[in-house]
Amino acid sequence: MNINLKEVCKFLAGAFFVSAGTLFYLYLTRTPVPLLGTQIVLEPEVHGIRASIHAILFLVAFYIGFIRK
């Protein structure tokens, strides 16, 4: 079985784009989110940090999947 890296990066670019957008929205609305099955609550600042990391990963995956030849 042969796995094409460009196709995987195209999929990951879409996933990171959606994830970054959702996390950025949660950051802007200052919405705390409880972690399933625990008493831990993720604060909005954590969402902002994760959104920026996912945005960087989106750019990397987008470059590898769509732009690089």
C-alpha positions as CSV (number, residue, x, y, z in Angstrom):
1,M,0.0,0.0,0.0
2,N,1.4,3.4,-1.0
3,I,0.5,6.5,1.0
4,N,0.8,9.8,-0.8
5,L,2.2,12.5,1.5
6,K,0.6,15.3,-0.5
7,E,-2.9,13.9,-0.1
8,V,-2.4,13.4,3.7
9,C,-1.2,17.0,4.0
10,K,-4.3,18.2,2.1
11,F,-6.5,16.4,4.5
12,L,-4.6,17.7,7.5
13,A,-4.7,21.2,6.2
14,G,-8.5,21.1,6.1
15,A,-8.6,19.6,9.6
16,F,-6.2,22.1,11.1
17,F,-8.1,25.0,9.4
18,V,-11.4,24.0,11.0
19,S,-9.8,23.3,14.3
20,A,-8.0,26.6,14.4
21,G,-11.2,28.5,13.5
22,T,-13.2,26.7,16.2
23,L,-10.6,27.3,18.8
24,F,-10.2,31.0,17.8
25,Y,-14.0,31.4,18.1
26,L,-13.9,29.9,21.6
27,Y,-11.1,32.2,22.5
28,L,-12.9,35.3,21.2
29,T,-16.1,34.5,23.0
30,R,-14.2,33.7,26.3
31,T,-15.9,30.3,26.6
32,P,-14.4,27.8,29.1
33,V,-14.8,24.2,28.0
34,P,-14.8,21.3,30.5
35,L,-12.6,18.3,29.6
36,L,-14.8,15.2,29.2
37,G,-14.8,12.9,32.2
38,T,-12.7,15.1,34.5
39,Q,-13.1,18.2,36.7
40,I,-10.6,20.1,34.5
41,V,-11.9,23.2,32.7
42,L,-9.9,24.6,29.7
43,E,-9.7,28.3,30.0
44,P,-10.1,30.6,27.0
45,E,-6.3,31.5,27.0
46,V,-5.6,27.8,26.3
47,H,-7.9,28.0,23.3
48,G,-5.9,31.0,22.0
49,I,-2.6,29.2,22.3
50,R,-4.0,26.1,20.6
51,A,-5.6,28.1,17.9
52,S,-2.3,29.8,17.0
53,I,-0.5,26.4,17.0
54,H,-3.2,24.9,14.7
55,A,-3.0,27.9,12.4
56,I,0.8,27.4,12.0
57,L,0.3,23.6,11.4
58,F,-2.4,24.5,8.8
59,L,0.1,26.8,7.0
60,V,2.7,24.0,6.9
61,A,0.3,21.3,5.8
62,F,-1.2,23.7,3.2
63,Y,2.2,24.4,1.8
64,I,3.2,20.8,1.5
65,G,-0.1,19.6,0.2
66,F,-1.0,22.3,-2.3
67,I,1.9,24.7,-3.1
68,R,5.1,22.6,-3.0
69,K,5.8,20.7,-6.2
